[in-house]
Every structure is written in C-alpha cells, then in structure tokens.
Amino acid sequence: MFGGLLTVVGITGFLADAHFDSTHHSSFLGLWDVNGWYNLFHLVVGLVGLAVAVSPNRLHVRWYAGVFGAVWLALAIWGFYETVGTEIVSGLPNTTGANIFHLILGLLGIAACAHGIFIPQGARHDDHTGPMSKGF
C-alpha cells in the first residue's frame, strides 16, 4: 500500500519540479516543496515497496516496513530539528508538510513491522492444510 503511495508521490512530484539541483524547489499540491532528488527518492522507495509486496516471503515486507519506517522517522526528526526552509540533506528541501508526511510514514512503518513481530502468525481458521485437516 505504501509502496504504491510513494510511487505515485514520486511520479507526480516530477510534474511539479524535475530539476536535480538544490536551487529549484516547487510546491507539491501546496503541501511541501519537491525537486528531482526528492521525487527520485520517493519513487525508488515506492518501487522497492511494490517489489517487496509481491514477494512470497512476508518477512521481506516486515523488513521493508521496519527499515524504511526507521529511515522516514529519522528524516522527520532531522527535518524538525533543522530550520524549515533550508535543506535536510544537500538537495532535499525541508518543509513542515514533508516532515509531518515523513513522521506518519515512519511511525506506520515501525508499527507494521512491530505488528508482524509481536503478533504470532500461526495457521488461520480457514487453513485446511494442517495435520488435523479433513481436506475440505
């Protein structure tokens, strides 16, 4: 789900601004400033998320959620720490809207990872492949 969201944000962000330098920043739907680097980052993370989502191994999804949740959370904290209107990393504009977006993504990613770790993933009630299965 978040892979699709980030892919769409990355692609549509290029419509707002596709310059790959730190002097160009354009508003994305009036929410935050974007540039080519910012859009490329969202696009790559989104495409990785889409690739992981179709993986048969659910552990990959959990790792994706945890790792990128931590990345988004760190980016949000760093953005809130820096002065709004400057750059977080060379080329990535810093705006309050982006920091809130990153904070929400980070918290949801970490929560998704934690849910997979702390909630046992045993057989479902409709799983008829276990040893006690009647085969129907």
C-alpha positions as a Markdown table, in Angstrom:
| # | Residue | x | y | z |
|---|---|---|---|---|
| 1 | Met | 0.0 | 0.0 | 0.0 |
| 2 | Phe | 2.7 | 2.5 | 1.0 |
| 3 | Gly | 4.8 | 1.4 | -2.0 |
| 4 | Gly | 2.1 | 2.5 | -4.3 |
| 5 | Leu | 1.6 | 5.7 | -2.5 |
| 6 | Leu | 5.2 | 6.6 | -2.6 |
| 7 | Thr | 5.5 | 5.6 | -6.3 |
| 8 | Val | 2.6 | 8.0 | -7.1 |
| 9 | Val | 4.1 | 10.8 | -5.0 |
| 10 | Gly | 7.4 | 10.3 | -6.7 |
| 11 | Ile | 5.9 | 10.3 | -10.2 |
| 12 | Thr | 3.5 | 13.2 | -9.7 |
| 13 | Gly | 6.3 | 15.2 | -7.9 |
| 14 | Phe | 8.2 | 15.2 | -11.2 |
| 15 | Leu | 5.2 | 17.1 | -12.7 |
| 16 | Ala | 5.8 | 19.9 | -10.1 |
| 17 | Asp | 9.6 | 20.0 | -10.4 |
| 18 | Ala | 12.1 | 17.8 | -12.1 |
| 19 | His | 15.3 | 19.8 | -11.5 |
| 20 | Phe | 18.1 | 17.9 | -9.9 |
| 21 | Asp | 19.8 | 20.9 | -8.1 |
| 22 | Ser | 19.3 | 22.4 | -4.8 |
| 23 | Thr | 18.2 | 25.9 | -6.1 |
| 24 | His | 14.9 | 24.7 | -7.6 |
| 25 | His | 12.0 | 23.8 | -5.3 |
| 26 | Ser | 8.4 | 23.7 | -6.3 |
| 27 | Ser | 5.3 | 23.1 | -4.2 |
| 28 | Phe | 3.7 | 19.7 | -4.5 |
| 29 | Leu | 0.0 | 20.1 | -4.2 |
| 30 | Gly | 0.6 | 23.0 | -1.8 |
| 31 | Leu | 1.8 | 20.5 | 0.8 |
| 32 | Trp | 5.6 | 20.6 | 0.6 |
| 33 | Asp | 8.4 | 21.6 | -1.7 |
| 34 | Val | 9.9 | 19.0 | -4.0 |
| 35 | Asn | 12.7 | 18.7 | -6.6 |
| 36 | Gly | 14.1 | 16.0 | -8.7 |
| 37 | Trp | 16.1 | 14.3 | -5.9 |
| 38 | Tyr | 13.2 | 14.3 | -3.6 |
| 39 | Asn | 11.0 | 12.8 | -6.2 |
| 40 | Leu | 13.5 | 10.2 | -7.2 |
| 41 | Phe | 13.9 | 9.1 | -3.5 |
| 42 | His | 10.2 | 8.7 | -3.1 |
| 43 | Leu | 10.0 | 6.8 | -6.5 |
| 44 | Val | 12.8 | 4.4 | -5.7 |
| 45 | Val | 11.5 | 3.6 | -2.2 |
| 46 | Gly | 8.0 | 3.2 | -3.6 |
| 47 | Leu | 9.1 | 0.8 | -6.3 |
| 48 | Val | 11.1 | -1.2 | -3.8 |
| 49 | Gly | 7.9 | -1.4 | -1.7 |
| 50 | Leu | 5.9 | -2.6 | -4.7 |
| 51 | Ala | 8.5 | -5.3 | -5.5 |
| 52 | Val | 8.6 | -6.5 | -1.9 |
| 53 | Ala | 4.7 | -6.6 | -1.7 |
| 54 | Val | 4.6 | -9.3 | -4.4 |
| 55 | Ser | 7.3 | -11.3 | -2.7 |
| 56 | Pro | 6.0 | -14.7 | -1.4 |
| 57 | Asn | 8.1 | -14.2 | 1.7 |
| 58 | Arg | 6.2 | -12.0 | 4.2 |
| 59 | Leu | 9.4 | -11.4 | 6.1 |
| 60 | His | 10.6 | -9.2 | 3.3 |
| 61 | Val | 7.5 | -6.9 | 3.8 |
| 62 | Arg | 8.3 | -6.7 | 7.6 |
| 63 | Trp | 11.9 | -5.8 | 6.9 |
| 64 | Tyr | 10.9 | -3.2 | 4.4 |
| 65 | Ala | 8.4 | -1.7 | 6.8 |
| 66 | Gly | 10.9 | -1.6 | 9.7 |
| 67 | Val | 13.9 | -0.3 | 7.7 |
| 68 | Phe | 12.2 | 2.4 | 5.8 |
| 69 | Gly | 10.0 | 3.2 | 8.8 |
| 70 | Ala | 13.2 | 4.0 | 10.7 |
| 71 | Val | 14.6 | 6.0 | 7.7 |
| 72 | Trp | 11.4 | 8.0 | 7.4 |
| 73 | Leu | 11.3 | 8.6 | 11.2 |
| 74 | Ala | 15.0 | 9.7 | 11.2 |
| 75 | Leu | 14.3 | 12.0 | 8.2 |
| 76 | Ala | 11.3 | 13.6 | 10.0 |
| 77 | Ile | 13.2 | 14.1 | 13.2 |
| 78 | Trp | 16.2 | 15.6 | 11.3 |
| 79 | Gly | 13.7 | 17.8 | 9.4 |
| 80 | Phe | 12.0 | 19.1 | 12.5 |
| 81 | Tyr | 15.5 | 19.8 | 14.0 |
| 82 | Glu | 16.7 | 21.8 | 11.0 |
| 83 | Thr | 15.2 | 25.2 | 10.2 |
| 84 | Val | 12.2 | 25.0 | 7.9 |
| 85 | Gly | 13.1 | 26.4 | 4.5 |
| 86 | Thr | 16.6 | 25.0 | 4.5 |
| 87 | Glu | 17.7 | 21.7 | 3.1 |
| 88 | Ile | 17.8 | 18.5 | 5.2 |
| 89 | Val | 20.4 | 16.8 | 3.1 |
| 90 | Ser | 22.0 | 18.6 | 0.1 |
| 91 | Gly | 19.2 | 18.8 | -2.4 |
| 92 | Leu | 16.2 | 17.7 | -0.2 |
| 93 | Pro | 14.1 | 20.7 | 0.7 |
| 94 | Asn | 12.8 | 20.9 | 4.3 |
| 95 | Thr | 9.2 | 21.9 | 4.9 |
| 96 | Thr | 6.8 | 21.3 | 7.7 |
| 97 | Gly | 4.4 | 19.3 | 5.5 |
| 98 | Ala | 7.1 | 17.0 | 4.3 |
| 99 | Asn | 8.3 | 16.5 | 7.9 |
| 100 | Ile | 4.7 | 15.5 | 9.0 |
| 101 | Phe | 4.4 | 13.2 | 6.0 |
| 102 | His | 7.7 | 11.5 | 6.9 |
| 103 | Leu | 6.8 | 11.2 | 10.6 |
| 104 | Ile | 3.5 | 9.5 | 9.7 |
| 105 | Leu | 5.2 | 7.1 | 7.2 |
| 106 | Gly | 7.9 | 6.3 | 9.8 |
| 107 | Leu | 5.5 | 5.6 | 12.6 |
| 108 | Leu | 3.2 | 3.5 | 10.4 |
| 109 | Gly | 6.2 | 1.6 | 9.1 |
| 110 | Ile | 7.6 | 0.8 | 12.5 |
| 111 | Ala | 4.1 | -0.1 | 13.8 |
| 112 | Ala | 3.7 | -2.5 | 10.8 |
| 113 | Cys | 7.0 | -4.1 | 11.5 |
| 114 | Ala | 6.2 | -4.4 | 15.2 |
| 115 | His | 2.8 | -5.9 | 14.5 |
| 116 | Gly | 4.5 | -8.7 | 12.5 |
| 117 | Ile | 7.0 | -9.4 | 15.2 |
| 118 | Phe | 4.7 | -9.3 | 18.3 |
| 119 | Ile | 1.6 | -10.9 | 16.8 |
| 120 | Pro | 2.0 | -14.6 | 16.1 |
| 121 | Gln | 1.4 | -15.6 | 12.5 |
| 122 | Gly | 0.0 | -19.1 | 13.0 |
| 123 | Ala | -2.4 | -21.0 | 10.9 |
| 124 | Arg | -5.6 | -19.2 | 10.1 |
| 125 | His | -9.1 | -20.6 | 10.8 |
| 126 | Asp | -9.6 | -21.3 | 7.1 |
| 127 | Asp | -6.3 | -23.1 | 6.7 |
| 128 | His | -7.2 | -26.7 | 5.8 |
| 129 | Thr | -3.6 | -27.9 | 5.2 |
| 130 | Gly | -2.6 | -28.7 | 8.7 |
| 131 | Pro | -2.2 | -32.2 | 10.3 |
| 132 | Met | -5.8 | -32.1 | 11.7 |
| 133 | Ser | -7.2 | -31.2 | 8.3 |
| 134 | Lys | -10.2 | -33.0 | 6.9 |
| 135 | Gly | -9.2 | -31.9 | 3.4 |
| 136 | Phe | -12.3 | -29.9 | 2.6 |
